[in-house]
Amino acid sequence: MRRTLIVLHSSAAAGPPAHVFSWLSPLARRGCVVTAVPAAGTAAKLYGTIGRTVVHPYSTLTYPRGARALAPYVARFARDVLSLGRLMRATRPDLLVVVTSAVPAALVAARLQRIPTVVFVGEILDKGVVVSRGRSLAAAATARLTAKLANGVVCCSDAVAQQFSPSSTLLVRTIYPGVDGTHGDGDGTRFRMLHDLGDAAPCLAVVGNVTPARGQDLAIRAVARLREELPGIRCVIAGVAHPRPGDVAYRHELTALARRLGVEDRVDFVGLVDPIADLYAAADIVINPARFNEPFGRVAIEALSAGCAVVAARVGAVPEIVRHGREALLFAPDDDAALAAAILALWHDRELRETLVRQGQRRIAAQFDQDLAVAAFGDVVEHVVAGAAGSASAYAAV
């Protein structure tokens, strides 16, 4: 019976922990699973359905700023290595799965105890401003550390995988997160009534955390450019700001920007939406105005699966996931005029919208199937476990 320890970087059942849950669930059929979370929350409840969960405080990855911050950073990292090492000795796992590269201390602890490790990487470590001009030293160091200590690295896109070089001791695979098909079951009429959207035409939607990197300000500026030509335009901004001061300030700036541009009656901040399928059903066009290196761009395939056309900034993995003129329209990042032009082109060409959605749904069926992703991840796990067993046998023989 195989014992698996899963280490999550977040206490919330959202983002990577939610996206890979279906990949990790089959591990419980092969033996016992223990999941470590840094704090109590929805992730513990979700993963508790496949095994035991342990609240075990540890730090997620941050980069020290300046020499004064370096010593406390190193001390905290060392404490996390020792603490996670104690957890591993208590649970005695045959396999460690770390969800995202944000807990490098877990990799160090596992290497010290010769535990084979698979890491799911769902981020481009160099966030960039618009597009990458070379990874920062800190990001490069994190990528090297992951490649050095892990046995297998599973990436959510080829753009993410390019950060790692496969070797005789490191398996690197791209596995696209799947779509479960529930995003097309929303009630758009209910959502429009709830938020007084009426006959909004077009109804635009932006989905994601409210933060400068997500570029919600570009969407507001695009609405201002289009308000005369499209008098019925409305833009729904779904998401909340993290409690970080910069994100909170940005959220206030967005309200002020809409007021200053005279479109406060065209922009609706609706917070978290659950079920998100209702928003997709209400929207005509979903836009992703991100200005950072997007590692995947899940909202785009969710929207397409729900039958909604997509306009997205050409950043990170986005051109890999949805191709310009084939599944979506892409625009130059940080260019609200280009975003407005793409929205206008889609809205005035219903046939184009329908063609992009149809082709997008075909691509989703071929490339983003949930069952294919589960099987591919299982293959990586078995390869890593078999390789570790072979290494142990060779070591014992010597």
DAWOMO-V775032 format. One record per residue. N is the residue number from 1. RES is the residue in one small letter. SS is DSSP state (alpha for helix, beta for strand, coil for the rest). OMEGA is omega in radians with two decimals (none if undefined). Layout:
# DAWOMO-V775032
n = (N N)
res = (RES RES)
ss = (SS SS)
omega = (OMEGA OMEGA)
This chain:
# DAWOMO-V775032
n = (1 2 3 4 5 6 7 8 9 10 11 12 13 14 15 16 17 18 19 20 21 22 23 24 25 26 27 28 29 30 31 32 33 34 35 36 37 38 39 40 41 42 43 44 45 46 47 48 49 50 51 52 53 54 55 56 57 58 59 60 61 62 63 64 65 66 67 68 69 70 71 72 73 74 75 76 77 78 79 80 81 82 83 84 85 86 87 88 89 90 91 92 93 94 95 96 97 98 99 100 101 102 103 104 105 106 107 108 109 110 111 112 113 114 115 116 117 118 119 120 121 122 123 124 125 126 127 128 129 130 131 132 133 134 135 136 137 138 139 140 141 142 143 144 145 146 147 148 149 150 151 152 153 154 155 156 157 158 159 160 161 162 163 164 165 166 167 168 169 170 171 172 173 174 175 176 177 178 179 180 181 182 183 184 185 186 187 188 189 190 191 192 193 194 195 196 197 198 199 200 201 202 203 204 205 206 207 208 209 210 211 212 213 214 215 216 217 218 219 220 221 222 223 224 225 226 227 228 229 230 231 232 233 234 235 236 237 238 239 240 241 242 243 244 245 246 247 248 249 250 251 252 253 254 255 256 257 258 259 260 261 262 263 264 265 266 267 268 269 270 271 272 273 274 275 276 277 278 279 280 281 282 283 284 285 286 287 288 289 290 291 292 293 294 295 296 297 298 299 300 301 302 303 304 305 306 307 308 309 310 311 312 313 314 315 316 317 318 319 320 321 322 323 324 325 326 327 328 329 330 331 332 333 334 335 336 337 338 339 340 341 342 343 344 345 346 347 348 349 350 351 352 353 354 355 356 357 358 359 360 361 362 363 364 365 366 367 368 369 370 371 372 373 374 375 376 377 378 379 380 381 382 383 384 385 386 387 388 389 390 391 392 393 394 395 396 397 398)
res = (m r r t l i v l h s s a a a g p p a h v f s w l s p l a r r g c v v t a v p a a g t a a k l y g t i g r t v v h p y s t l t y p r g a r a l a p y v a r f a r d v l s l g r l m r a t r p d l l v v v t s a v p a a l v a a r l q r i p t v v f v g e i l d k g v v v s r g r s l a a a a t a r l t a k l a n g v v c c s d a v a q q f s p s s t l l v r t i y p g v d g t h g d g d g t r f r m l h d l g d a a p c l a v v g n v t p a r g q d l a i r a v a r l r e e l p g i r c v i a g v a h p r p g d v a y r h e l t a l a r r l g v e d r v d f v g l v d p i a d l y a a a d i v i n p a r f n e p f g r v a i e a l s a g c a v v a a r v g a v p e i v r h g r e a l l f a p d d d a a l a a a i l a l w h d r e l r e t l v r q g q r r i a a q f d q d l a v a a f g d v v e h v v a g a a g s a s a y a a v)
ss = (coil beta beta beta beta beta beta beta coil coil coil coil coil coil coil alpha alpha alpha alpha coil alpha alpha alpha alpha alpha alpha alpha alpha alpha coil beta beta beta beta beta beta beta coil coil coil coil alpha alpha alpha alpha alpha alpha coil coil coil coil beta beta beta beta coil coil coil coil coil coil coil coil coil coil coil alpha alpha alpha alpha alpha alpha alpha alpha alpha alpha alpha alpha alpha alpha alpha alpha alpha alpha alpha alpha alpha alpha alpha alpha alpha coil coil coil beta beta beta beta beta coil coil coil coil alpha alpha alpha alpha alpha alpha alpha alpha alpha coil coil coil coil beta beta beta beta beta coil coil coil coil coil coil coil coil coil coil coil coil coil coil coil alpha alpha alpha alpha alpha alpha alpha alpha alpha alpha alpha alpha alpha coil coil beta beta beta beta coil coil alpha alpha alpha alpha coil coil coil coil coil coil coil coil coil beta beta beta beta coil coil coil coil beta coil coil alpha alpha alpha coil coil coil alpha alpha alpha alpha alpha alpha alpha coil coil coil coil coil coil beta coil beta beta beta beta beta coil coil coil coil alpha alpha alpha coil alpha alpha alpha alpha alpha alpha alpha alpha alpha alpha alpha coil coil coil coil coil beta coil beta beta beta beta beta coil coil coil coil coil coil alpha alpha alpha alpha alpha alpha alpha alpha alpha alpha alpha alpha alpha alpha alpha alpha coil coil coil coil coil coil beta beta beta beta beta coil coil coil coil alpha alpha alpha alpha alpha alpha alpha coil coil beta beta beta beta coil coil coil coil coil coil coil coil coil alpha alpha alpha alpha alpha alpha alpha alpha coil coil coil beta beta beta beta beta coil coil coil coil alpha alpha alpha alpha coil coil beta coil coil coil beta beta beta beta coil coil coil coil alpha alpha alpha alpha alpha alpha alpha alpha alpha alpha alpha alpha coil coil alpha alpha alpha alpha alpha alpha alpha alpha alpha alpha alpha alpha alpha alpha alpha alpha alpha alpha coil beta alpha alpha alpha alpha alpha alpha alpha alpha alpha alpha alpha alpha alpha alpha alpha alpha alpha alpha alpha alpha alpha alpha alpha alpha alpha alpha alpha alpha coil)
omega = (-3.09 3.05 -3.11 3.02 3.09 3.09 3.11 3.13 -3.04 3.09 -3.10 3.10 3.14 -3.13 -3.08 3.13 3.10 -3.07 -3.06 -3.11 -3.14 3.08 -3.03 -3.11 -3.14 3.11 3.14 3.12 3.13 -3.12 -3.11 -3.11 3.00 3.14 3.09 3.08 -3.08 3.13 3.11 -3.14 -3.07 3.11 3.12 3.13 -3.13 -3.08 3.04 3.11 -3.14 3.13 -3.12 3.05 -3.12 3.01 -3.02 -3.04 3.02 -3.03 2.98 -2.97 2.93 3.14 -3.14 3.13 3.11 -3.06 -3.10 -3.11 -3.03 -3.09 3.09 3.12 -3.14 3.14 3.12 3.13 3.13 3.11 3.14 3.10 3.14 -3.11 3.12 3.06 3.09 3.10 -3.14 3.10 3.13 -3.08 3.09 -3.10 2.97 -3.10 3.02 3.02 3.12 -3.09 -3.02 -3.11 -3.02 3.10 -3.10 3.12 3.12 3.13 3.13 -3.13 -3.14 3.13 3.14 -3.11 3.06 3.09 3.11 -2.97 2.99 3.13 2.96 -3.13 -3.13 -3.13 2.90 -2.94 3.03 -3.08 -3.11 3.03 3.04 3.02 -3.04 3.02 -3.09 -3.09 3.06 3.14 -3.12 3.13 3.13 3.12 3.11 3.12 3.14 3.13 3.12 -3.13 -3.11 -2.97 -3.10 3.02 3.11 3.09 3.10 -3.05 -3.09 3.10 3.06 3.11 3.07 -3.10 -3.13 3.11 -3.03 3.10 3.10 3.11 3.13 -3.12 -3.09 3.04 3.11 -3.13 2.97 3.04 -3.14 3.02 -3.09 3.05 -3.02 3.05 -3.10 -3.04 3.10 -3.06 -3.04 3.11 -3.11 3.13 3.11 -3.12 -3.13 3.11 -3.10 -3.06 3.05 3.13 3.05 -3.10 3.13 -3.09 -0.01 2.99 3.13 3.10 3.01 -3.06 3.08 3.09 3.12 -3.07 -3.12 -3.12 -3.13 2.96 3.12 3.11 3.11 3.12 3.13 3.12 3.11 3.09 3.12 3.12 -3.01 -2.96 -3.14 -3.13 3.13 -3.04 3.13 -3.04 3.01 3.12 3.12 3.09 -3.08 -3.13 3.14 3.09 2.96 -3.12 3.08 -3.08 -3.12 -3.14 3.09 3.12 3.13 3.13 3.10 3.14 3.13 3.09 3.13 3.13 3.13 3.13 -3.10 -3.13 3.08 -3.13 -3.12 3.10 3.13 -3.08 -3.10 3.06 -3.00 3.13 3.13 3.14 3.11 0.12 3.14 3.12 3.11 3.12 3.12 -3.14 -3.13 -3.02 3.00 -3.11 3.04 -3.11 3.07 -3.08 -3.04 3.07 3.08 -3.11 -3.13 -3.08 -3.11 -3.11 -3.05 -3.10 -3.12 -3.11 3.03 -3.13 3.12 3.13 3.11 3.11 -3.08 3.13 -3.01 2.93 -3.05 3.06 -3.12 -3.10 3.03 -3.08 -3.04 -3.14 3.07 -3.06 3.06 -3.02 -3.07 3.10 -3.14 3.05 -3.08 2.94 3.13 -3.14 -3.14 -3.09 3.10 -3.10 -3.08 3.08 3.11 3.08 3.13 3.14 3.13 3.10 -3.12 -3.13 -3.14 -3.06 -3.12 -3.10 -3.10 -3.13 3.10 3.12 -3.09 3.13 -3.14 3.12 -3.13 3.13 3.09 3.14 3.06 3.13 3.12 -3.14 -3.08 -2.97 -3.00 3.13 -3.09 -3.10 3.10 -3.13 3.13 -3.13 -3.12 3.11 3.08 3.11 3.12 3.14 -3.11 3.10 -3.12 -3.13 3.13 3.12 3.12 3.12 3.11 3.12 3.13 3.13 3.13 -3.14 3.14 -3.11 3.12 none)
